[in-house]
Amino acid sequence: VGLPPHPPIAHEREMIADLIRGVNYEVTIGLAPPATQFLLLSGSVANPQDIVDWLLRIGRDAVLVSHPERPVPLQEVDIENLPNRAPASARTWWARAIGNVLYADLGPVLLFAPRRQAAEDLAQQLAGLPTPDPLSLTAQQEQLAGPRLAKLLRQRIAYHHSGLSYAQRAGLIEPLAKHGQLRVVVATMGLAAGINFSMRSVAISGTSYLVGAFDRQVRPDELLQMYGRA
């Protein structure tokens, strides 16, 4: 059967603006053979027509398809105004805050942290929240997770960062999150664009994150990327 080939998909095209990775997107698109068709996808680019104009300038036949309405509208909630129902075991500000979010039936929650250690520390802080229905793990899941992560998963809490193996992220944490089995996932900001699941609420614990040895301020488009997971 003579079916046309699928076009290459450039997902997360907002990365074109990234100071480090953006040039790789530009070079890949710019040097591709003229007959190559691209489908550029994004949910947070504010100036898509500029990208279309650039593609036209380099000889591509580009057209913009835009749907500005979000199927599930975002709603902003002030955590500090939620009823204080967190248990006494919630000893830190974030443990109390996320506890109140869960008791307000706004879970599950995706909490972004600035770096790996912060993600793991926050997940451990949240482990003190009562778990009315602990998660049962299979022997294979226990082995894949390892003792520390498995203990958190049984409490329906996980951390998610590039220090975990691909199998742990894509084969364990992400499927559990997709199926509503986790109450909280604490993820690093640098991995925001690569998270393959959504959760009901999103919270951000800092305004900067570590890139190599440098502290980098969170950009507006990165905030949109994170909040867009709600």
GUKE-406361 format. One record per residue (C-alpha): residue number from 1; residue in three letters; chain; x, y, z. Coordinates in nm, 4 decimals, padded with zeros to 6 digits. Each point is the difference from the previous one (the first is absolute). Example, Ala and Ser with C-alpha at 12.3 -4.5 7.8 and 13.67 -1.06 7.14 Angstrom:
@k=1 | r=Ala | c=A | px=01.2300 | py=-00.4500 | pz=00.7800 .
@k=2 | r=Ser | c=A | px=00.1370 | py=00.3440 | pz=-00.0660 .
//
This chain:
@k=1 | r=Val | c=A | px=00.0000 | py=00.0000 | pz=00.0000 .
@k=2 | r=Gly | c=A | px=00.1518 | py=00.3315 | pz=-00.1044 .
@k=3 | r=Leu | c=A | px=-00.0436 | py=00.2192 | pz=00.3073 .
@k=4 | r=Pro | c=A | px=00.1776 | py=00.3366 | pz=00.0324 .
@k=5 | r=Pro | c=A | px=00.2709 | py=00.0078 | pz=00.2688 .
@k=6 | r=His | c=A | px=-00.0750 | py=00.1744 | pz=00.3280 .
@k=7 | r=Pro | c=A | px=00.1626 | py=00.3431 | pz=00.0325 .
@k=8 | r=Pro | c=A | px=00.2747 | py=00.0478 | pz=00.2613 .
@k=9 | r=Ile | c=A | px=-00.1421 | py=00.1485 | pz=00.3184 .
@k=10 | r=Ala | c=A | px=00.1933 | py=00.2724 | pz=00.1836 .
@k=11 | r=His | c=A | px=-00.1634 | py=-00.0148 | pz=00.3409 .
@k=12 | r=Glu | c=A | px=00.0479 | py=00.2749 | pz=00.2599 .
@k=13 | r=Arg | c=A | px=00.0937 | py=00.2530 | pz=-00.2672 .
@k=14 | r=Glu | c=A | px=00.0275 | py=00.2710 | pz=00.2678 .
@k=15 | r=Met | c=A | px=00.3511 | py=-00.1409 | pz=00.0476 .
@k=16 | r=Ile | c=A | px=00.0992 | py=00.2047 | pz=-00.3064 .
@k=17 | r=Ala | c=A | px=00.0340 | py=00.2896 | pz=00.2465 .
@k=18 | r=Asp | c=A | px=00.2339 | py=-00.1984 | pz=00.2262 .
@k=19 | r=Leu | c=A | px=00.3496 | py=00.1518 | pz=00.0039 .
@k=20 | r=Ile | c=A | px=00.1680 | py=-00.3422 | pz=-00.0060 .
@k=21 | r=Arg | c=A | px=-00.2347 | py=-00.2410 | pz=-00.1763 .
@k=22 | r=Gly | c=A | px=-00.1773 | py=00.2466 | pz=-00.2285 .
@k=23 | r=Val | c=A | px=00.2746 | py=00.0043 | pz=-00.2605 .
@k=24 | r=Asn | c=A | px=-00.0355 | py=-00.3779 | pz=-00.0413 .
@k=25 | r=Tyr | c=A | px=-00.3672 | py=00.0435 | pz=-00.0902 .
@k=26 | r=Glu | c=A | px=00.0800 | py=00.2783 | pz=-00.2482 .
@k=27 | r=Val | c=A | px=00.2828 | py=-00.1917 | pz=-00.1684 .
@k=28 | r=Thr | c=A | px=-00.2044 | py=-00.3215 | pz=-00.0240 .
@k=29 | r=Ile | c=A | px=-00.2940 | py=00.1773 | pz=-00.1615 .
@k=30 | r=Gly | c=A | px=00.2103 | py=00.2332 | pz=-00.2132 .
@k=31 | r=Leu | c=A | px=00.2237 | py=-00.2722 | pz=-00.1487 .
@k=32 | r=Ala | c=A | px=-00.2706 | py=-00.2615 | pz=-00.0565 .
@k=33 | r=Pro | c=A | px=-00.0641 | py=-00.0803 | pz=-00.3695 .
@k=34 | r=Pro | c=A | px=-00.2561 | py=00.2360 | pz=-00.1584 .
@k=35 | r=Ala | c=A | px=-00.2524 | py=-00.2837 | pz=-00.0444 .
@k=36 | r=Thr | c=A | px=00.0017 | py=-00.0767 | pz=00.3735 .
@k=37 | r=Gln | c=A | px=-00.3293 | py=00.0750 | pz=00.1717 .
@k=38 | r=Phe | c=A | px=00.0040 | py=00.1125 | pz=00.3638 .
@k=39 | r=Leu | c=A | px=-00.2815 | py=00.0116 | pz=00.2539 .
@k=40 | r=Leu | c=A | px=00.1007 | py=00.2419 | pz=00.2778 .
@k=41 | r=Leu | c=A | px=-00.2025 | py=-00.0429 | pz=00.3188 .
@k=42 | r=Ser | c=A | px=-00.0229 | py=00.2171 | pz=00.3093 .
@k=43 | r=Gly | c=A | px=-00.2491 | py=00.1200 | pz=00.2576 .
@k=44 | r=Ser | c=A | px=00.1894 | py=00.2984 | pz=00.1360 .
@k=45 | r=Val | c=A | px=00.1556 | py=00.2001 | pz=-00.2865 .
@k=46 | r=Ala | c=A | px=-00.1324 | py=00.3568 | pz=00.0087 .
@k=47 | r=Asn | c=A | px=00.1270 | py=00.1061 | pz=-00.3441 .
@k=48 | r=Pro | c=A | px=-00.0603 | py=-00.2919 | pz=-00.2382 .
@k=49 | r=Gln | c=A | px=-00.0346 | py=00.2312 | pz=-00.3006 .
@k=50 | r=Asp | c=A | px=00.3634 | py=00.1059 | pz=00.0459 .
@k=51 | r=Ile | c=A | px=00.1039 | py=-00.3633 | pz=-00.0414 .
@k=52 | r=Val | c=A | px=-00.2167 | py=-00.0311 | pz=-00.3110 .
@k=53 | r=Asp | c=A | px=00.1609 | py=00.3166 | pz=-00.1419 .
@k=54 | r=Trp | c=A | px=00.3474 | py=-00.1437 | pz=00.0684 .
@k=55 | r=Leu | c=A | px=-00.0902 | py=-00.3238 | pz=-00.1776 .
@k=56 | r=Leu | c=A | px=-00.1283 | py=00.1982 | pz=-00.2999 .
@k=57 | r=Arg | c=A | px=00.3247 | py=00.2011 | pz=-00.0098 .
@k=58 | r=Ile | c=A | px=00.2104 | py=-00.3162 | pz=-00.0247 .
@k=59 | r=Gly | c=A | px=-00.2139 | py=-00.1342 | pz=-00.2846 .
@k=60 | r=Arg | c=A | px=-00.2481 | py=-00.2228 | pz=00.1813 .
@k=61 | r=Asp | c=A | px=-00.3700 | py=-00.0084 | pz=-00.0851 .
@k=62 | r=Ala | c=A | px=-00.1351 | py=00.0574 | pz=00.3513 .
@k=63 | r=Val | c=A | px=-00.3490 | py=00.0547 | pz=00.1343 .
@k=64 | r=Leu | c=A | px=-00.1207 | py=00.0730 | pz=00.3541 .
@k=65 | r=Val | c=A | px=-00.2746 | py=-00.2114 | pz=00.1578 .
@k=66 | r=Ser | c=A | px=-00.1014 | py=00.1526 | pz=00.3341 .
@k=67 | r=His | c=A | px=-00.2567 | py=-00.0940 | pz=00.2646 .
@k=68 | r=Pro | c=A | px=00.0211 | py=00.2576 | pz=00.2818 .
@k=69 | r=Glu | c=A | px=-00.2715 | py=-00.1563 | pz=00.2161 .
@k=70 | r=Arg | c=A | px=00.1244 | py=-00.2442 | pz=00.2640 .
@k=71 | r=Pro | c=A | px=-00.2279 | py=-00.3077 | pz=00.0298 .
@k=72 | r=Val | c=A | px=00.0448 | py=00.0047 | pz=00.3793 .
@k=73 | r=Pro | c=A | px=00.0258 | py=00.3634 | pz=00.1209 .
@k=74 | r=Leu | c=A | px=00.2640 | py=00.0712 | pz=00.2619 .
@k=75 | r=Gln | c=A | px=-00.1131 | py=00.1346 | pz=00.3360 .
@k=76 | r=Glu | c=A | px=00.2366 | py=00.1746 | pz=00.2403 .
@k=77 | r=Val | c=A | px=-00.0305 | py=-00.0960 | pz=00.3677 .
@k=78 | r=Asp | c=A | px=00.1733 | py=00.1766 | pz=00.2888 .
@k=79 | r=Ile | c=A | px=00.1413 | py=-00.2824 | pz=00.2117 .
@k=80 | r=Glu | c=A | px=00.0176 | py=00.2178 | pz=00.3108 .
@k=81 | r=Asn | c=A | px=-00.3751 | py=00.0673 | pz=-00.0162 .
@k=82 | r=Leu | c=A | px=-00.0948 | py=-00.3685 | pz=00.0058 .
@k=83 | r=Pro | c=A | px=-00.1506 | py=-00.1344 | pz=00.3249 .
@k=84 | r=Asn | c=A | px=00.2770 | py=-00.1143 | pz=00.2356 .
@k=85 | r=Arg | c=A | px=-00.0755 | py=-00.3702 | pz=00.0391 .
@k=86 | r=Ala | c=A | px=00.3521 | py=-00.1393 | pz=-00.0276 .
@k=87 | r=Pro | c=A | px=00.0841 | py=-00.2557 | pz=00.2724 .
@k=88 | r=Ala | c=A | px=00.2544 | py=00.0597 | pz=00.2752 .
@k=89 | r=Ser | c=A | px=00.2416 | py=-00.2331 | pz=-00.1812 .
@k=90 | r=Ala | c=A | px=00.0381 | py=00.2681 | pz=-00.2697 .
@k=91 | r=Arg | c=A | px=00.2900 | py=00.1862 | pz=00.1582 .
@k=92 | r=Thr | c=A | px=00.1226 | py=00.2182 | pz=-00.2895 .
@k=93 | r=Trp | c=A | px=-00.1732 | py=00.2756 | pz=-00.1956 .
@k=94 | r=Trp | c=A | px=-00.0209 | py=-00.2051 | pz=-00.3192 .
@k=95 | r=Ala | c=A | px=-00.1247 | py=-00.3082 | pz=00.1828 .
@k=96 | r=Arg | c=A | px=-00.2786 | py=00.2069 | pz=00.1568 .
@k=97 | r=Ala | c=A | px=-00.0758 | py=00.1766 | pz=-00.3293 .
@k=98 | r=Ile | c=A | px=-00.0228 | py=-00.3180 | pz=-00.2082 .
@k=99 | r=Gly | c=A | px=-00.1946 | py=-00.1678 | pz=00.2805 .
@k=100 | r=Asn | c=A | px=-00.2564 | py=00.2816 | pz=-00.0197 .
@k=101 | r=Val | c=A | px=-00.0125 | py=-00.0313 | pz=-00.3801 .
@k=102 | r=Leu | c=A | px=-00.0743 | py=-00.3718 | pz=00.0293 .
@k=103 | r=Tyr | c=A | px=-00.2616 | py=00.0510 | pz=00.2714 .
@k=104 | r=Ala | c=A | px=-00.1661 | py=00.2631 | pz=-00.2218 .
@k=105 | r=Asp | c=A | px=-00.0390 | py=-00.2739 | pz=-00.2650 .
@k=106 | r=Leu | c=A | px=00.2349 | py=00.1787 | pz=-00.2400 .
@k=107 | r=Gly | c=A | px=00.2331 | py=-00.2962 | pz=-00.0445 .
@k=108 | r=Pro | c=A | px=00.1856 | py=-00.1688 | pz=-00.1435 .
@k=109 | r=Val | c=A | px=00.2748 | py=00.2624 | pz=00.0047 .
@k=110 | r=Leu | c=A | px=00.3090 | py=00.0516 | pz=-00.2142 .
@k=111 | r=Leu | c=A | px=00.2517 | py=00.2027 | pz=00.2031 .
@k=112 | r=Phe | c=A | px=00.3039 | py=00.1421 | pz=-00.1793 .
@k=113 | r=Ala | c=A | px=00.3308 | py=00.0309 | pz=00.1847 .
@k=114 | r=Pro | c=A | px=00.3171 | py=00.1826 | pz=-00.1105 .
@k=115 | r=Arg | c=A | px=00.2408 | py=-00.2961 | pz=00.0082 .
@k=116 | r=Arg | c=A | px=00.0224 | py=-00.3766 | pz=00.0564 .
@k=117 | r=Gln | c=A | px=00.0818 | py=00.0062 | pz=00.3700 .
@k=118 | r=Ala | c=A | px=-00.2761 | py=00.2524 | pz=00.0659 .
@k=119 | r=Ala | c=A | px=-00.2483 | py=-00.2271 | pz=-00.1806 .
@k=120 | r=Glu | c=A | px=00.0981 | py=-00.2979 | pz=00.2135 .
@k=121 | r=Asp | c=A | px=00.0006 | py=00.2069 | pz=00.3214 .
@k=122 | r=Leu | c=A | px=-00.3482 | py=00.1386 | pz=-00.0702 .
@k=123 | r=Ala | c=A | px=-00.1299 | py=-00.3478 | pz=-00.0780 .
@k=124 | r=Gln | c=A | px=00.1379 | py=-00.1227 | pz=00.3327 .
@k=125 | r=Gln | c=A | px=-00.1678 | py=00.2925 | pz=00.1810 .
@k=126 | r=Leu | c=A | px=-00.3341 | py=-00.0963 | pz=-00.1555 .
@k=127 | r=Ala | c=A | px=00.0446 | py=-00.3606 | pz=00.1071 .
@k=128 | r=Gly | c=A | px=-00.1260 | py=00.1005 | pz=00.3441 .
@k=129 | r=Leu | c=A | px=-00.3498 | py=00.0643 | pz=-00.1347 .
@k=130 | r=Pro | c=A | px=-00.2481 | py=-00.2764 | pz=00.0923 .
@k=131 | r=Thr | c=A | px=-00.0620 | py=-00.2578 | pz=-00.2723 .
@k=132 | r=Pro | c=A | px=-00.3512 | py=-00.1448 | pz=00.0362 .
@k=133 | r=Asp | c=A | px=00.0498 | py=-00.2407 | pz=-00.2923 .
@k=134 | r=Pro | c=A | px=00.3662 | py=-00.1064 | pz=-00.0419 .
@k=135 | r=Leu | c=A | px=00.1061 | py=-00.1086 | pz=-00.3470 .
@k=136 | r=Ser | c=A | px=00.0805 | py=-00.3675 | pz=-00.0487 .
@k=137 | r=Leu | c=A | px=00.3070 | py=-00.0534 | pz=-00.2184 .
@k=138 | r=Thr | c=A | px=00.0856 | py=-00.3123 | pz=-00.1939 .
@k=139 | r=Ala | c=A | px=00.3328 | py=-00.1716 | pz=00.0606 .
@k=140 | r=Gln | c=A | px=00.1188 | py=00.1318 | pz=-00.3362 .
@k=141 | r=Gln | c=A | px=-00.0976 | py=00.3583 | pz=00.0924 .
@k=142 | r=Glu | c=A | px=00.1748 | py=-00.0330 | pz=00.3361 .
@k=143 | r=Gln | c=A | px=00.3185 | py=-00.1179 | pz=-00.1689 .
@k=144 | r=Leu | c=A | px=-00.0110 | py=00.2752 | pz=-00.2628 .
@k=145 | r=Ala | c=A | px=-00.0647 | py=00.2762 | pz=00.2525 .
@k=146 | r=Gly | c=A | px=00.2542 | py=-00.0973 | pz=00.2630 .
@k=147 | r=Pro | c=A | px=-00.0662 | py=00.0207 | pz=00.3772 .
@k=148 | r=Arg | c=A | px=-00.0131 | py=00.3807 | pz=00.0411 .
@k=149 | r=Leu | c=A | px=-00.2295 | py=00.0787 | pz=-00.2934 .
@k=150 | r=Ala | c=A | px=-00.2144 | py=-00.3083 | pz=00.0624 .
@k=151 | r=Lys | c=A | px=-00.0708 | py=00.1181 | pz=00.3566 .
@k=152 | r=Leu | c=A | px=-00.1272 | py=00.3325 | pz=-00.1367 .
@k=153 | r=Leu | c=A | px=-00.2018 | py=-00.1657 | pz=-00.2765 .
@k=154 | r=Arg | c=A | px=-00.1841 | py=-00.2111 | pz=00.2556 .
@k=155 | r=Gln | c=A | px=-00.1085 | py=00.3329 | pz=00.1515 .
@k=156 | r=Arg | c=A | px=-00.1036 | py=00.1124 | pz=-00.3518 .
@k=157 | r=Ile | c=A | px=00.2815 | py=00.2570 | pz=-00.0189 .
@k=158 | r=Ala | c=A | px=00.2886 | py=00.0115 | pz=-00.2481 .
@k=159 | r=Tyr | c=A | px=00.2884 | py=00.2155 | pz=-00.1120 .
@k=160 | r=His | c=A | px=00.0843 | py=00.0337 | pz=-00.3688 .
@k=161 | r=His | c=A | px=00.3350 | py=00.1252 | pz=-00.1331 .
@k=162 | r=Ser | c=A | px=00.2757 | py=-00.0812 | pz=-00.2488 .
@k=163 | r=Gly | c=A | px=00.1970 | py=-00.1884 | pz=00.2658 .
@k=164 | r=Leu | c=A | px=-00.2532 | py=-00.2818 | pz=-00.0255 .
@k=165 | r=Ser | c=A | px=00.0329 | py=-00.2549 | pz=-00.2776 .
@k=166 | r=Tyr | c=A | px=-00.2269 | py=00.0204 | pz=-00.3035 .
@k=167 | r=Ala | c=A | px=-00.1654 | py=-00.3238 | pz=00.1141 .
@k=168 | r=Gln | c=A | px=-00.0780 | py=00.1520 | pz=00.3411 .
@k=169 | r=Arg | c=A | px=-00.1463 | py=00.3166 | pz=-00.1539 .
@k=170 | r=Ala | c=A | px=-00.1821 | py=-00.1344 | pz=-00.3069 .
@k=171 | r=Gly | c=A | px=-00.0657 | py=-00.3530 | pz=00.1187 .
@k=172 | r=Leu | c=A | px=-00.1047 | py=00.0624 | pz=00.3589 .
@k=173 | r=Ile | c=A | px=-00.0687 | py=00.3567 | pz=00.1179 .
@k=174 | r=Glu | c=A | px=-00.1642 | py=00.1393 | pz=-00.3145 .
@k=175 | r=Pro | c=A | px=-00.2424 | py=-00.2931 | pz=-00.0516 .
@k=176 | r=Leu | c=A | px=-00.1027 | py=00.0155 | pz=00.3670 .
@k=177 | r=Ala | c=A | px=-00.0581 | py=00.3766 | pz=-00.0298 .
@k=178 | r=Lys | c=A | px=-00.1985 | py=-00.0411 | pz=-00.3234 .
@k=179 | r=His | c=A | px=-00.2300 | py=-00.2532 | pz=00.1646 .
@k=180 | r=Gly | c=A | px=-00.0655 | py=00.2204 | pz=00.3046 .
@k=181 | r=Gln | c=A | px=00.1915 | py=-00.2239 | pz=00.2393 .
@k=182 | r=Leu | c=A | px=00.2203 | py=00.2749 | pz=00.1462 .
@k=183 | r=Arg | c=A | px=-00.1086 | py=00.2892 | pz=00.2228 .
@k=184 | r=Val | c=A | px=00.3123 | py=00.2125 | pz=-00.0494 .
@k=185 | r=Val | c=A | px=00.2906 | py=-00.0021 | pz=-00.2442 .
@k=186 | r=Val | c=A | px=00.2935 | py=00.2345 | pz=00.0724 .
@k=187 | r=Ala | c=A | px=00.1870 | py=00.0681 | pz=-00.3246 .
@k=188 | r=Thr | c=A | px=00.2983 | py=00.2129 | pz=-00.0921 .
@k=189 | r=Met | c=A | px=-00.0649 | py=00.3138 | pz=-00.2044 .
@k=190 | r=Gly | c=A | px=00.2634 | py=-00.0898 | pz=-00.2575 .
@k=191 | r=Leu | c=A | px=-00.1974 | py=-00.3125 | pz=-00.0923 .
@k=192 | r=Ala | c=A | px=-00.3328 | py=00.1847 | pz=-00.0331 .
@k=193 | r=Ala | c=A | px=-00.0158 | py=-00.0221 | pz=-00.3794 .
@k=194 | r=Gly | c=A | px=00.0681 | py=-00.3736 | pz=00.0089 .
@k=195 | r=Ile | c=A | px=-00.2692 | py=-00.1005 | pz=00.2467 .
@k=196 | r=Asn | c=A | px=-00.2440 | py=-00.2341 | pz=-00.1701 .
@k=197 | r=Phe | c=A | px=-00.2989 | py=00.0340 | pz=00.2311 .
@k=198 | r=Ser | c=A | px=-00.2387 | py=00.2605 | pz=00.1410 .
@k=199 | r=Met | c=A | px=-00.1434 | py=00.0440 | pz=00.3493 .
@k=200 | r=Arg | c=A | px=-00.2872 | py=00.2023 | pz=00.1353 .
@k=201 | r=Ser | c=A | px=00.2032 | py=00.2693 | pz=00.1774 .
@k=202 | r=Val | c=A | px=00.3455 | py=00.1445 | pz=-00.0576 .
@k=203 | r=Ala | c=A | px=00.2102 | py=00.1900 | pz=00.2543 .
@k=204 | r=Ile | c=A | px=00.3499 | py=00.1450 | pz=-00.0374 .
@k=205 | r=Ser | c=A | px=00.2348 | py=00.0135 | pz=00.2982 .
@k=206 | r=Gly | c=A | px=00.2603 | py=00.2441 | pz=-00.1326 .
@k=207 | r=Thr | c=A | px=00.0808 | py=00.2635 | pz=-00.2601 .
@k=208 | r=Ser | c=A | px=00.3373 | py=-00.1363 | pz=-00.1147 .
@k=209 | r=Tyr | c=A | px=00.1654 | py=-00.3329 | pz=-00.0719 .
@k=210 | r=Leu | c=A | px=00.3481 | py=-00.1333 | pz=-00.0582 .
@k=211 | r=Val | c=A | px=00.1402 | py=-00.0420 | pz=-00.3529 .
@k=212 | r=Gly | c=A | px=00.3488 | py=-00.1461 | pz=00.0314 .
@k=213 | r=Ala | c=A | px=00.1729 | py=00.2199 | pz=00.2561 .
@k=214 | r=Phe | c=A | px=-00.2228 | py=00.3030 | pz=-00.0576 .
@k=215 | r=Asp | c=A | px=-00.3286 | py=00.1123 | pz=00.1544 .
@k=216 | r=Arg | c=A | px=-00.2532 | py=00.0814 | pz=-00.2707 .
@k=217 | r=Gln | c=A | px=-00.3148 | py=00.2059 | pz=00.0540 .
@k=218 | r=Val | c=A | px=-00.3243 | py=-00.1625 | pz=-00.1123 .
@k=219 | r=Arg | c=A | px=-00.1214 | py=00.1682 | pz=-00.3207 .
@k=220 | r=Pro | c=A | px=-00.3686 | py=00.0845 | pz=-00.0647 .
@k=221 | r=Asp | c=A | px=-00.0238 | py=-00.2636 | pz=-00.2745 .
@k=222 | r=Glu | c=A | px=00.1424 | py=-00.2597 | pz=00.2400 .
@k=223 | r=Leu | c=A | px=-00.2641 | py=00.0942 | pz=00.2587 .
@k=224 | r=Leu | c=A | px=-00.2671 | py=-00.0486 | pz=-00.2676 .
@k=225 | r=Gln | c=A | px=00.1507 | py=-00.3378 | pz=-00.0826 .
@k=226 | r=Met | c=A | px=-00.0192 | py=-00.1054 | pz=00.3653 .
@k=227 | r=Tyr | c=A | px=-00.3474 | py=00.1366 | pz=00.0718 .
@k=228 | r=Gly | c=A | px=-00.1190 | py=-00.1522 | pz=-00.3264 .
@k=229 | r=Arg | c=A | px=00.0379 | py=-00.3440 | pz=00.1589 .
@k=230 | r=Ala | c=A | px=-00.3077 | py=00.0699 | pz=00.2113 .
//
